[in-house]
Amino acid sequence: MKKKEFHRLARAVIRKGDSILLAKADGWQNSFLPGGHVEIGEGAESALLRELQEELGVKGKVVRFLGDFEHSWQHEATTHFELTHVFEAVIDDMQIESQEPHLRFFWAKPEEFDQLDLQPYPLIEVLREKQLPASIWRSTYQTN
């Protein structure tokens, strides 16, 4: 029987000029926005600010909620399902240095997102827009 795991995540769109801050984890090919898991009993915004402090050692501020993305992927014998809450955010220090040895952070331009395998992939089209929409919902799930 295949194993299934659910992940509730909070992630940040942090801009520096035309670039957006991305991350990569050791051993994985894809990139993703900074942030991480929302713990049980924790709000998504609080989780995001905690993750920014833990991962980058910076104080963040949420500007606004952008939307939700649902996504699934297979890794070995496990199917992963995730719901990602995405926020536009700013940080108090743009000199980025990872506080976690398994993560690498870098600035990337929207035209690089395909090559960097940004996940969940519906983020790519949204982040390429000059003006982010007021509210979004994207899914990689098939509708019946």
C-alpha positions as CSV (number, residue, x, y, z in Angstrom):
1,M,0.0,0.0,0.0
2,K,1.3,3.4,-0.9
3,K,1.9,6.0,1.8
4,K,0.2,9.4,1.6
5,E,1.3,12.6,3.4
6,F,-0.4,16.0,3.7
7,H,1.5,19.2,4.1
8,R,0.0,22.7,5.0
9,L,2.6,25.3,4.1
10,A,3.0,29.1,4.2
11,R,5.3,30.7,1.7
12,A,6.4,34.3,0.9
13,V,6.8,36.2,-2.3
14,I,9.7,38.5,-1.5
15,R,10.9,40.9,-4.2
16,K,14.1,42.7,-4.9
17,G,13.7,44.7,-8.0
18,D,12.7,42.3,-10.8
19,S,13.9,39.2,-8.8
20,I,12.0,37.0,-6.3
21,L,13.7,35.1,-3.5
22,L,13.7,31.3,-4.0
23,A,15.2,28.4,-2.1
24,K,16.5,24.9,-2.9
25,A,17.0,22.0,-0.5
26,D,19.9,19.6,-0.6
27,G,19.0,16.5,-2.6
28,W,16.1,18.0,-4.5
29,Q,16.0,19.4,-8.0
30,N,13.1,21.8,-7.6
31,S,13.1,25.3,-6.1
32,F,10.4,26.9,-4.0
33,L,9.4,30.1,-2.2
34,P,10.8,30.7,1.3
35,G,8.6,29.5,4.2
36,G,7.5,26.1,5.4
37,H,5.1,24.0,7.4
38,V,2.2,25.4,9.4
39,E,2.2,23.6,12.7
40,I,-1.0,22.3,14.4
41,G,-2.6,25.2,16.2
42,E,-0.6,27.8,14.4
43,G,-1.9,30.4,11.9
44,A,-0.5,30.6,8.4
45,E,0.8,34.1,8.8
46,S,2.5,33.4,12.1
47,A,4.0,30.2,10.6
48,L,5.4,32.2,7.7
49,L,7.0,34.8,10.0
50,R,8.5,32.1,12.2
51,E,9.9,30.2,9.2
52,L,11.5,33.4,7.8
53,Q,13.2,33.9,11.1
54,E,14.4,30.3,11.4
55,E,15.5,29.9,7.8
56,L,16.9,33.3,7.1
57,G,17.4,35.0,10.4
58,V,15.4,38.0,9.3
59,K,12.2,39.7,10.6
60,G,9.4,39.5,8.0
61,K,6.2,41.5,7.6
62,V,3.3,40.2,5.6
63,V,2.0,42.8,3.1
64,R,-1.0,40.8,2.0
65,F,-2.4,37.3,1.3
66,L,-2.1,36.4,-2.4
67,G,-3.8,33.0,-2.6
68,D,-3.7,29.3,-2.2
69,F,-2.1,26.6,-4.3
70,E,-2.9,22.9,-4.0
71,H,-0.4,20.5,-5.4
72,S,0.7,16.8,-5.3
73,W,3.8,14.9,-6.1
74,Q,5.3,11.5,-5.8
75,H,8.6,10.8,-4.0
76,E,9.6,7.2,-3.8
77,A,6.6,5.2,-2.4
78,T,4.9,8.3,-0.9
79,T,2.3,10.5,-2.6
80,H,2.5,14.0,-1.1
81,F,-0.4,16.4,-1.1
82,E,0.1,20.0,-0.1
83,L,-1.9,23.2,0.4
84,T,0.3,26.3,0.2
85,H,-0.9,29.7,1.5
86,V,1.1,32.3,-0.4
87,F,1.7,35.8,1.0
88,E,3.4,38.9,-0.3
89,A,6.0,39.8,2.3
90,V,9.0,42.1,3.0
91,I,12.0,41.4,5.1
92,D,14.2,43.7,7.2
93,D,17.5,42.6,5.7
94,M,18.0,41.8,2.0
95,Q,21.5,40.3,2.6
96,I,20.3,36.7,2.5
97,E,22.2,34.0,4.4
98,S,20.7,30.6,5.1
99,Q,20.4,29.7,8.8
100,E,19.8,26.1,7.9
101,P,22.6,24.1,6.3
102,H,20.3,22.0,4.0
103,L,18.8,25.2,2.4
104,R,20.2,27.6,-0.2
105,F,18.5,30.9,-1.0
106,F,19.0,33.0,-4.1
107,W,17.4,35.7,-6.2
108,A,15.9,34.7,-9.5
109,K,14.1,36.5,-12.3
110,P,10.7,35.1,-13.6
111,E,12.2,34.0,-16.9
112,E,14.5,31.6,-14.9
113,F,11.6,29.9,-13.1
114,D,11.1,27.0,-15.6
115,Q,14.8,26.1,-15.6
116,L,14.8,26.2,-11.8
117,D,11.7,23.9,-11.6
118,L,9.8,26.3,-9.3
119,Q,7.1,24.3,-7.4
120,P,4.2,24.2,-7.2
121,Y,4.4,25.0,-10.9
122,P,1.2,27.1,-11.2
123,L,3.2,29.7,-9.3
124,I,5.3,30.4,-12.4
125,E,2.5,32.0,-14.4
126,V,1.2,34.0,-11.5
127,L,4.7,35.4,-10.5
128,R,5.4,36.4,-14.1
129,E,2.6,38.9,-14.0
130,K,3.8,42.5,-13.4
131,Q,0.9,43.1,-11.0
132,L,0.0,40.3,-8.7
133,P,-3.7,39.6,-8.7
134,A,-5.9,40.5,-5.7
135,S,-6.6,36.8,-4.9
136,I,-5.7,33.6,-6.5
137,W,-6.5,29.9,-6.4
138,R,-4.5,27.4,-8.5
139,S,-4.4,23.6,-8.4
140,T,-2.5,20.8,-10.1
141,Y,-5.4,18.4,-9.4
142,Q,-7.7,17.3,-12.2
143,T,-11.3,18.3,-11.8
144,N,-14.0,15.6,-12.4
